[in-house]
Amino acid sequence: MSERFEKHRQPWRSDEVAKLRTLASKGKGLKEIAKALSRTEESTRDRAKVDGIAIAKKR
């Protein structure tokens, strides 16, 4: 069996957190930010909550 690299439960790097802050400050929605970071919406939401970053609610 060959080993497979899975991008699962990867720690957040400082540049990713910076990009999260930048996108959130520009008023981007959760889905858009998560896609830009190649992260799940849940992971992005959780990290924003930990860092106290407000993400705009898109409707």
N, C-alpha and C positions, 0 to 999 in steps of 0.2 A: 504494500500500500504506500502510495506516495504521500508525503506530508503536504497539507494544504494550508496556505496562510489565510487566516480569517481576520477580517477587520471587525472584531467583536470585542467590546469592552476595552477599547484602546484609551489610554490616559489622554487627557486634554493637554495639548502643547500651548505654550504662552502665545504663539502667533495665532493659533485658532481662537483663543479667548479674545485677543485683540480684534480679530476680524468679526467675532460675534458682537463685541461692543460697537464697532464701527457700523455694521449693518443695522443693528438695533437702533442706534442713534439716528440713522437715516430714515427710520420709520418702516423698515422692511418687515414683512410678516414672518411668522414662525416657519411656515413651509418653505419659503424662499431662502431664509437663513440656513435652515437645515440642509437644503439641497446644495447651497454654495459651500458649506463646510463638509459635505459628504458624511453627514451624521443623521441619525434618526431625529424626528421631531421631539420624541420623548427625551432623548439624551440632551438635545439642545435646550429644551425647556428646563430640565433639571439643572443644567450648568448655569443657565441664566439666573435661576432662582438662588443658587449657591452664591453667585457673585453679585446679586442684587441688581441685575440688569433687567430693565423693563422692555418687553417686546410688544409691539403694537398688535392690537387685535384686528385682523382683517376679516371683513364680512363679505 
